[in-house]
Amino acid sequence: FFWIDATKMTEKLRKDYTFPPFHVTDISLLFKIEESSTEVSNTMQVSRSKDSPADASFLLDCEALSLSSLELDGAALPADRWVRDEANDTLVIKGPLPDKFVLRTVATVLPHENTQLSGFYKSSGVWCSQCEAEGFRRIAPMQDRPDVMSLYKVRAEAPKALCPVLLSNGNLVASGDLPDGKHFVEYEDPFLKPSYLFALVAGDLASIASTFTTRSGKEVSLKFFSEHRNVSKLDWALASLKLAMKWDEETFGLEYDLEVFNVVAVADFNMGAMENKSLNVFNTSCVCASSETSTDFDYERVQGIVAHEYFHNWTGNRVTCRDWFQLTLKEGLTVFRDQSFTADHTSAAVKRIEDVRVLRAVQFPEDNGPMAHNIRPEAYIAMDNFYTSTVYRKGAEVIRMYNTLLGKEGFRKGMDLYIKRHDGQAVTCDDFRAAMADANSFDLSQFERWYTQAGTPKLAVETIYDPVKKTLTLEVSQTCPPSPGQPAKEPFHIPIRCALLSRASGAEIAPERVLQLKEAKQTFVFEQVSEEPIVSFLRDFSAPVKLDMLRSDDELSFLMAHDTDSFSRWEASQTLFTRAVLANVALSKAGSALVLPPPLLEAVRASVMPLLSADSKADLSLQAYSLTLPTLATLAEEMAVVDPDALDASCSFIKKSLAENLRAEFQKVYEMNALPLAPFRNDKDAIGKRRMRNVALGFLSAIDDDSSHKLALDQALSAGNMTDLLAATSCLASASPCAERSSAISNFYEKHAKGDDLVFCKWLSLQSGASSATLLQDLTALLAHPDFALTSPNKVRSLVSVYAANMKAFHAQDGSGYTFLADRIIQIDSVNPQMAARLASSLSTFRRFDPARQVLMKKELERIQASSGLSKDCAEIVSRTLKA
């Protein structure tokens, strides 16, 4: 592929959008697949766009292609009528041109050499395409942009022994044998789609099949394909797809529109999955599930991602994005839809907590760093860099706020109008906002600021109770810190769920209402409040903001025990933990002894004691999360200057101290929540028991003594499922050096990970995320492990990305962690620029650390920037980070 000079990077700007002078209406593709190369013939029917200049040229995107033929209306195109610009990856057919014409190109691609995993590539013996965002240009010359929507016909030919399975988008219309042991298939997709939704898969694949009958009575063929060794792990995904299809019909009235729906699992994939029309392609880690190889989290993740990609059929495929700046239009909306689906099929409270934990640990730091950007960015150099937590997860929070402001029925009305207006179109975020506003006669003009401003707003709240007037006044102010290119922010339109609770009973004395904060400072008055209440504020995390609200430890303990909103109970526990950790960070910096705050101990004790009752009705998953400390990344957001050592020491002290004070209680909780080894269950009750049991094991393991080592090893050796195996082995991976630690890690590989790439990735992760004095030496050895490969995104993420998120180890004072990461980035960038760029983002918050660490990280960033042939993906991340 072609590299660019990082000093000549060109930004694309949202404000510069124009529709092209010509557009492809129909496209016929012929793939001739051979072992070492693939010939692609592309026949395009092209029409002049409205108001196009008479002498306009036809510009196509064309990257890393060996062109052998160009024909215009059946005649070879003379050399003086076209220009190949490899520096800009374009092919220009010079004007003037007819209003309608047919352009045919023939190109050769080399899938086995395509380590970028973008375009058409070969992975573990399977030929696979990946076109989002700009991969189709690496398959054939085309207007590789989402606003050009065309009708596709595809014919694929291949040796039958090599590729017995041939799949593409749409409905299968023909198939048969050819001479010389080859065969063919032909597919037609009756729906317009942009090039990024094209898909082709070929190879020797096993499959499982079923059918789904839509509400209108149409039978849809469902098939899941994978390598033969993984086919036994596809049943859960198939069942999840059926649930998603039914849910979308019932919840949004959206029915599937084709005769077939195919899903293919591939081992090497840069993303989690891809929603190509009727032919979804998945990373094996996001579709394969079994009790022996998958944790409870994996099961939920597979179900959510299967649903997410299916939901794209309407929110992404039938209605797509005008340009890539609008990416959150399809991704934020579809993430919200998959979150709602999971909430309806598991525990809504637990799902909300899980989503907020990730938002705070990943997106909040992104909003507080040099790569901060609007959910609808204004500019990009490499679009692949903007598949971010901001676009996806914050984008989903923005969609959730529509739902909060308009109510469930109002949101459904807006969705109905959005689909009705824009089916078959490529549209913008403004079109979605307009549909929501028009369907509900609701003013959403100020709400646009969520699309135009970056950063995480911070709310400050003061409460004033007047016992004479019996009123409670809330004074709420909002601020948002500067972001790159945005020194000042206008007030956001923020929905705040709020209720008032009795201090005596915890009952609601003023039912929940939604406050709408639209000014920099605003006052809200509750009347006829008979007693001074405790305010339950920002219930269900109704907006992606930070909250500054003065509360005593006693109030937090009260909310933790009595708040009628499950999220707010959990939030109170997190605030207590955060307060204790940060207080001990200050003590550590001052050289003072660390202290376990008595209110925290009593609050945790109060949470644990009900669990000791055999007839407890507690939601064990919810309680388990309430007993889990905030992540270090989340805690770091509360520090002006991040001190990794003090933060890690404080968290470790708090957890160990709680465990030592409540050892007998945690031991009993551990014992009470044991499950039979067989049969395996993944229902809500069983998941809750495993989750609580492993939280208890985590506390006991924090004591780090012979007894806790033996307990964890016994579980690791006897575990009947991956959840318990991984939890126990992870506890020992962070234990002090002992025989049990070595035995557990060896047992995990030899009995479970050996020969199974998905489990091998877990084995890598549990080690790279561990606390160990020899961690960097261990990881360096793992790089040379025969099962490891830098060309595998899953393995790189499991080893290198997890290590970069290991705050104490990665931020070692000598800078060795930064050097290790920079070496990997430079090494991987020459193979897979997307992967390298994502790794480079681990250094993007370097200015939030102490001066000594800043110097060390900056040195490595500059070394990466100076490396020869740096890709534009990586160069954009590094340059933006250094400029901040």
N, C-alpha and C positions, 0 to 999 in steps of 0.2 A: 504494500500500500504506500501512499505518498505522504511524506511528512511535510510540515510547513515550518517556516522560520517564525519562531515565537514572537519575534520583534515586529512582525508584519501581520499580526492577527487583526481581523476585521470584525467589528461588532455588527450584529443585526439588531435593528431597532423596531419596536412595535409601531412607532409612529410612521414608519416608512412603508407600511403595508400597502400593496396594490395587487389587484388580480392580474394574472398574466395576459398578454395580448392574444395568446392561443391556449386552448386547453384540450386535453385528450378526453374524448367521449367514450371510446371503446378501445379495448386492448386485448390482443390475442397473443398468448405466450406459448412457445414450444421449447421444452427442455429436453435435451438429449444427454442423459447422464451416463458417464463412463467412470471407470475406476479412478482415473487420474485427472479428469477434466470434465466440464459440462459446457455444452454449447447452448446458448440462449438466443432464440429468435423472437423478436418483439415487433409485432405489427400494430401500429397505433392509428386510429382514426382521429383526426385532429380538426377542430373547428376554430374559426376566428372568434374572439370574444367581442362583446359589445364595445363600441367606441375605440377599437384597436386601430392604430395608424396603418395606412395602406402598405407602408414599407417595413412593417415590424418583422423582426426575426423571431425564430422559435428557439427558446432556450430550454435545454434539458440538463438535468443533473447526471453526471457520469463520472464514477470514481473507480479507479483500479480495474478497469475493464480493457480487454484486448479486443478492439473492434476489427471485424473482418469484412463487414458489408454495410453500406448505407444506401437505401433506395427510397426515392420519392415518387409516389404514384406508379410504381412498378419499374422505374428506370434508375440505373445507378446514378448516384448523386456526384457530380463533378467535384474535384478537390477544392475548387475556388468557391463552392457554395456552402462550405461548412468549416468550422474552426473547433479544434479540440484544445481546450485550455486546462491542462492538467494541474496548474497551480491553483485554480479555483474550482476544479472538479466539475467542469461544464462542457457541454457540446452545444454549439450554436449553429442552427441551420439559418443561413442568411436570407433575409427578405429581399424583394417582395415575394409573398407566397399566396397561393389561392385561399379563398375563404374556407374551403374544406379540402383536405388532402390526406393521403395515407403515407405514413413514414414507417419503413421497416429497417430494423437494425439487427445485426448478428454479432454476438460477442462471445468470448470464451472466459469462463471463470475457473479458478482452481480451488475448490472447496477444502481440500486437504491441507492447503497452505494458509487458510484464512483463520489465523489465531485470534483475530479481533472479535470473532463470533458475531459479526455484523454483516448482513448480506446473506450469501448462501455458503454454508460451511459444513464440514464433516466432523461429527462428534461421536466417538466410540462406535464407529461403523455405521452411523446414521447421518444421512444428508438432511440438513435442516436450514430453513430460512429464519432470519430475524430482521425485520424491516423498520420497526420503530426505534428511533425517530427518523433516521435518514440512512437506512440500510438498503432500500430498494435500488438506489443508484449504484450499488456495488453488485447488482444482478443484471440490470439492463438500463440503458439510457431512458430517463423518464422525468416528468415533472414531479419530483419527489417532495411534495408539499401537501398538507392535509386538505387544502381547499379545492384541489383538482380531484373530483370524484368521477370514477369511470366504471363501466361495465366490463368485467373480466371473463375471458375464456382461457382455459389452461389445458394444454396437452403435455403430458410427461411420458418419456420413453426411457427404459432402463433395462439392463440385463436382469432377467427374472430371478436368477439364482442370487444375485447381489442385492436386489431391491424387490423382494416379493410384494412389499407394501408401497403403494404410491398414493399420496393424499394431497389435496389442495382445497381451496375454498369453494363453497357452494354445493350444488347437487351433482352427483356423479351421473353423467349422461351417456358415457360409452367407455368400454374397456375391452381388451382382447390381446391375443398373442401376435407377435411379429417374428419375422425370420431371425435366424442367428440367436435363438434363445432369449429374445427380448420380448417385452410386453409394453402396453400403453394404457393410460387412463385419460379421460377428458372430463373436465369439470366446468360448469357454468354457474356463475353467481348472479342471480337476477336483481341484486340490489347494488346500487352505486356505492363505491367505496374508494377511499384514497389509497395510495400505494403502500402506506405504512401497515395496512391491514392485510396485505397479500401474504400468503403462506404456501410453502411446499415442503413436504417431508417425504423421504424415501429411505427404505432400508429393510432389514430383516427384523420385524417387530412382532411381538405377541400382543394379544388384546383380550379384553373382556367386553361384553355387549349387553345391552338391555334396550328398553323402549320407554318412552314417556308419552302419555296421551294428554294433549293440551285441553284447556277448558272448552275449546270449540270442537273437540273430538278428533283432532289431527294426531296421528301417531308419528313420533319422531324417533329415529334410530340414534341410539347413544353408543359410542364406542370409546374406550380408553386404550391407548397403545403405549408400550414401553419395551425396553430390552427384555428378553425372555426371563432374566434373573429377577426382574422386579414386578412381573405381572401379578404375583400373588399379593402385592401391596396396593392394588388399585381399587379394591371394593369400597373402601371408605369414601374415596373421592367420587365414585359413581353414585353412591347413595347421597352424598352431599349435593351433587349436581341436581338430582331429582328434587331434593328439598328446596334448592334455590329456584328452580323453575316454577314450582308450585307457589313459593312465597312471593315471587315477583308478580304472578298472576293475581294473587289475593291482595297484596299490599299496594301495588301500583297499576294493576290491570294490564300488565305487559306480558304478552304471549310470544313464545318463540315462533320464528317466521320461516324456517326452512325444514327440509325433510330429514336432515342429518345434523348431528353435532358430534364432532370428533375432538378428542384431546390426546396429545402426544407428550410423553415425558422424555426429556433428553438430559444427559448427564452434565453437559457443559453449556451453561446459559448465563449471560451477564445479569439478567433480571430474575424476578421470581416466576413470572409467567407473562404470556402475551395473548391478547384477546382477539387474534385474527378471526375474521368472520367465519364461523362454523368450523374452524380448525385451530383451536387453542393449542399453544405450545407451552409446556411447563418445564421449569427446573424440577428434576426428580425430587428435590428436597421439599417441594411445595405441593406434591400430588401423591407421593408414595407414603403409606402409613400402615404400620402393624405394631402390635404390642411389644414385639421383640426389638423393634428398631426405632419406635417413635414414642415421644413423651406425650403426656396429656396436652401440653402446649402445642406440640406438633399436630395432634389431631385437630385441635381448634383452628390452628393456622391453616392446615390443608382445607378444612371446610370453608373458612373465610375466603381464602384465595380462589378456590374453585367457584364460589359464589360471586366474588368480585369480577372475575373474568367473564362469567356468564352474564352478569348484570350489564357489562359493557355492550352487550348486543344492542341495547337501546341507548344507554348513556355513554356514547363513545363511538359506536359503529353506525347505527341508524341516524343518530344526530352526533356529528363529530365537530372537531375544532377548526376554526377558520385558519388559524396559524398556531405555531407552537407556543407563542406567548400565552395562549388560552388553555394550556395543558390542564390547569386545575379545573377547568370546566368539566372535563370528563373524569379526571382522577379524583379531585376532591369530592365531587358528587357521588362517584361510585364507591369510594372508601366509606362515605357516610352510609350508603346503602348496604355495603357488606357488614359494617359495624352494627347496623340496625338488625340485619338478618341474624347475626351471631347472638346479639342480645335477646332476640326472640326465641332462639333455640338453646340457649344456655342460661346464664344468670345475667340479667340486665345490669345489676349493680356491679357484679364482678367484671363484666366486660367494660363498663365505663371506667373502672379503676385501672384496668390493664391499659386501656387506650391513653388515659391521662398520664400514667407512669412513663409510657414511651414518649409522649409529646414533651413532657418536661425534661426527660433525659436526653432527647435527641433534637427536637425542634427548637426548644427554648434556647439552648446554646447556639444553634444555627442562627437564630434571630438576634443573637447578641455577639456576632462575630463579623469578620470581613466579607463573608459570603451571604450576609443577610439580604433578602430580596422579597419583593411583594409576592403574594401567592400568584399574581399575574405579573411576571417579570417585564421590565421595559427593554431589556437588552440581553443578548447572549453572544458568545463566540462559539462554543461547542454546546449544542442543545442537550446532549447527554448529561451535562453537568447539572441540569435543572430538573432532573428526576429526583427531587429532594423531599425531605420531610416537610418542608414548608409548603410545597405545592400539593403534596398528598395529605398529610395529617393536619396541618393548619387549614388547608383548603377544606377538609372534611369538617373541621370545627366551624368554619364560616357557613357551610351548608347547614350544619346543626343549628346555628343561630337563626337562620331563616325558619327552621322548624319550630324553634322556641318562640320567635316573634309572632308567627302566623298560626301556630297550633298545628296539630297533626292533620286536621281536615283542610286547613288553609294551604299547608304545604302540598298536599295531594292535589288540590285544585291548581296550584301553580305548576306542578309537574305535568298534569294533564294538558294544560295550555302550552307548556314548553314543547312537549312531544307533538301536539297537534299542529303548532305553528311551524316547527322546524324539522319534521321527519324528512330524511333524505337531504339534509343541508349541512353545510359547514358553518358554524356560528361562533358567537363570542360570549364571554362572561356577561357582558351587558345585556345580551338577548335573554339569558337565563334570569337575570335580576329583573328585567322588564316583565317577563312572564309571571314571576312571583308577585310583583307589584300590581300588575293589571288584573290578575285573577282574584286578588283580594282587596283591590282599591286601597292599597297600603303604600305610604310614602317610604321608599327605600333609597332615596337620592343620597342621603348621608352615608348609608350603608356601603356605598361604593368605596369608601376610604379603606375598607378591609382589602380591597383589590389594588389600591394605589399607594399604600403605605406599608413599609416593613416594620419589624420590631414587635416586641411584646408589651402591650399597655400594662401599666401598673395602677391599681386602684387603692386609694387611701380612704378609710371609712372611719367616721366618728359617730358615736351614738349619744343622743341626749334624751333622757326620759323626764317628763314633767308629770309628777304625781298628782298635781292639782288639776291640770287640763286632761290628764290621762292620755297623753300623746307620746309617741316615740318618734324622734326625728333622726333621720339618717342623713349625714352630710357626706357625700361621695364625690371624690375628685379623681380625675384620670390624667396621667402623664405617659409619655412614651419617649424613650431615649433616642438620641440621634442614630441614624443608620447610614451606611455609605451612600452618599449623594442625597441624603435626606436629613439636613440638620435640624429641621423643625417639623412637628407633626400637628395636624388638625385633630380635633376630638373625634373619636370613633363613635359609632352607634352600637352601644353595648347592652344586650339583654342580661338582666341579673335576676335569677330566681331567688326569692327571699321569703322566709317565714319567721314568725316570732314564737318562741317556746317558753312555757312556764318554768320558772326556776324551781318550783316545788315538785312538779310532776313530769316535766318534759313534754307535756301535751302541747299541741299547737293552739295558742290563744289568738293568733292571727294566721289564717291559712295562707298557703303559698301564693304569691303573686309574682308577676314578672315586671320588674322595674326597667325602664328604658333610659339609660344614661346617654345623653347626647351632647352635653355641655362639658367644658373643662371642670366645672364644679356645679353640683346640682343637689338640691335638697328634696327628700321624700319624707312625708309625714304619715304615720299610722295613727288613726284616731280610735278612741274607745278601747285603749289598752289598759286593762284593769290593774296590772302589776308590772313592775320593771322586768322586762323579759330578757332572755338570751336570744340574740339574733342569729339565725341560721342563714348564712349569706353565701351567695354564689353556689347554690344547691345544684347538684348534678354537674358541677363545673360548666355552667351555662355559657361561659365565654372563655376564650384562650387568653387569660390575663394572669398577672401576679397580684397578690392581695396583701395589703398592709393594713391589718386590723388589730388593734390592741386587745389582747385577751389574756386573762390570767391562766395559770396552769390549772386552777380549779375549774374554770369555765371550759377549758379544752377537755379535761377529764369528764366533765358533765356531758359535753357534746359527744364525746367518744362513746359514752354509755347510753345516751338518751335521744340523740337527734333522730327525727323521723325520716330523714333522708340518708340512705345508706352511704352515698358518696361522702356526705358531710361527716358522718361518723368516722369513716376512714381518714378523711382529711384532717380531722382533729388529732388522730394518732400520728399522722405524718408531721404535723406542726409540733407536737410534743417531742418527737424524735429529733426533728431538725433543730429545735431550740436547745436540746441537750447536747447534740453533737457540736453545734457552733460555739456553745459556751465552753466546751472542753477544748476546742481548737484554740480559743483565746487563752485558756489556762496553759495549754501546751506551749504556745508561743511565749508566754510569760515565764516558762520554766516551772510552773506550779504543778502540784499533783492533780490528776484528773479525778472527777467526782461524778458519781451517779446521782442525778437529782431524785430525791424522794418522790415527788409527784409523778415522775415517769415510772418509777418502780411500782407505785401503787396502782397507776393506771393500767400497766401491763398485767399486774397481778389480778386486777379486777376483770380483765379480758380473758385471762387464762382460767380462773376458778370455775366459771360456768361450764367450761369444756370438760371438767372432771366428773360431771354428772352423767350418768348413763342415759338419762332421758333428755339430755340437752337437745333443743331444737335449733341451735345456732346454725347459721349458714357457714359451714366450715371454711369454704373458700374465702368468703368475706372476712372472717376472723383471721385466717392465715395472712391475708394481705395487710390487715391492721397490725399484725405483729411483725411485719417486714419493714426494715429500715429503708428510708429513701436511698436511691442509688447515689453513688459518689458524684456522678455527673449532675444530678438534680441538686445535690447539696452545694456543689461548686458554684451554681448559679446564684447562690446567696452570698458569695464572697467577692469582695472588691478585687482582691488578689488571691488567686487560688494557691493554696499550700497543700500539695498532694500528700506529703508525709504526715502533717498534722491532721488532715482530714481522715486519712486511713487509720491513723492511730486512735483518733477519737471514736470513730465508728466501731473499731475492733474492741476498744475498752467498754463502750456502752453495751455491746452485744454480749461480751464475756461476763460483764458484771451482772447483767440481767440473768444470764444463764446460771451463774454461781448462786445468786439469791433465790432463784426459782427452779433449781435443778430437779428436785423431787417432782414438782408440778409438770415440768416439761417431759420428764421421764414417763410420767403416767399418761400424759397426752400422747406421747409416742406409742406407748403400749396399747392404749385404748383404740387407736385408729389403724391398727393392723388389719389387713384384708387377707382372705385366703389366696394362695398363689394362683389357683384356677377355680372357676373360669375367669378370664380377664373381663373386667367391666369398665366402660368409660362413660357411665351415666353420672349425673350431677353428684350423687351421694358418694360414689367411689372416688371421683376426682377430688371432691372436698376432703375426704379422709386421707388420700395420698398427699394432698397439698399441705394439710395441717401436720401430718406425721413428719413430713420432710422439713417443714419449718421448725418443728421441735428438734429434729435431728440437727439442723443447722445451729440452733442455739447450743445444744449439748456439745457439738463439735467445736464450738468457739472456746470451750474450756481447754481443749487441746491436751488431754491427758490420756493415760493408758485405757481407761474405761471408755471414753468417747471414741478412741481409735478402734477399739474392739467392736463397739456397737455399729460404727459405720462400716467396718469391714464385713461383719456378719451380714448386714443388709446387702452390701455389694455382691457378696458371694451367693446369696440365696434369692436375690431379687427375681421376681417372675415377670417383670415388665421394665421397659426402658426408663420410665419416670423414676422409679425407685433406684435402679442401677446407677443412673446418671447423678442423681442427688447424692447418693452415698459416696460415689467415687469422687465427685467434685469436692465434697467435704474433706476427704482425705488428701486430695491434691493440694489443698492449702494448709494441711497440717504440718507440724514440725517434723523433721526427718525421723521416720520410723519404719519398721518392717511392714506395718499395715499399709502405709502409703504406697510403697513399691508393689506390694501384692495386689492392691486394688487396681492400680494403673495397668499392671501387666495382665491381670485377669480381664479387664475391659477390652484390651486389644486382642489377646489370644482367643478368648471365647466369644467375642461379640463383633469387634471391629474388623478383624482380619477377613478380607474378601468381600466386605460390604462398604462401599464408599460413603454412604450416608452415615453409618455408625462410625466409620473412621473419622469423618469430619467432627463428630461429637467428641471423639477421643482427642483430637487436636484442640478443640475449643476448651475442654475442661482443663487442659494443661496450660494453654496460652492465657487463660483467664485466672490462673491460680496465683496465690501468694507463695512465692518460693525464692529463696536466696540464689538458687542456681537457674532461675527461669530462662534467662537469655541464652545461657549455654545449652539448656535443654531444647529450646526452640531452634537454635542453630543446628543442633543434631537432627531435629525433626525435618528440617529443610532437605536433608540428605536421605530421609526415609524412603525406601523403595516404593511405598504407596503414595508418596506426595508428588505433586506436579504443579509448577507455577502456571501452567496453561489451564488449570482447573479453577474457575472462579470460586466454586464452593470451598475448595481446600485452601485457597488463598484467604478467603474471608474467615475461615475457621481458625487459621493460624495467625495471620498477620493482622487482620482487622480486629479480631478479638484481643490480641496483644495490645494494639494501639488504644483500645478502650479500657485496658487494665491500668487504672490511673497511677497507682503507686509504682508498679514495675516499669511502665512506659516512661514515666517522668522521673526516672532515676537521676540523681543529682549530677552524675558524671556525663549525662547526655548519651549514654550507650544505646538507650532505647530509640532515640531520635536517629542515630546513625544506622541502626538496624533497619528502621522503617525506610529511611532515604535510600539505602542500598536496594531494598526490595522494590521501591517505586521506580528507580532508574532501570532496574532489571526487567520489571514487568511492563513498563511503558513501551518497550520495543516489541512486546508481544500483544498486549491488550491495553490500549490507552484508556478505555473506560474504567477498567479495574484500577489502573495506576492513579487516575484522577480521584477516584473515591478514597483511595488510601491517602493521597496527598491532603485531602480535607481534614485528616486527623491532626494536622499541624496548623489548621486555620485559626485556632483560638490562642495562638502562642502569646499574644500581647496581654492575655489575662493572667499570666504567671509572673513569678518574681523575675527581676532583671537578669539574674544568672541563667535561668532556664530560657528566657527570651533570647539571649545571645546564642545559646546552643541550638535552639530550634531555628533561628534565623540563619545560622550558618548552614544547616542542612537544607533549608529551603533554597538558599542561594546556590548550593551545590547542585540541587535538582534542576534549578533554572538554567544553570550553565552547562548541563549535560548535553551532549551532542544529539541532535535530531529529536528534541523533546516534542511530543504530540501537542496539538492545540488543546486537547482535553485537559491534559496535565498542566500545560503552560497557563491556561486561564485560571485554574485554581491557585497556582503558585503566585502568579503575578498579582492577582487580587488580594491574596493574603499579605504579600510583602508591601503593597501600597497602602494597606489599611492603617 
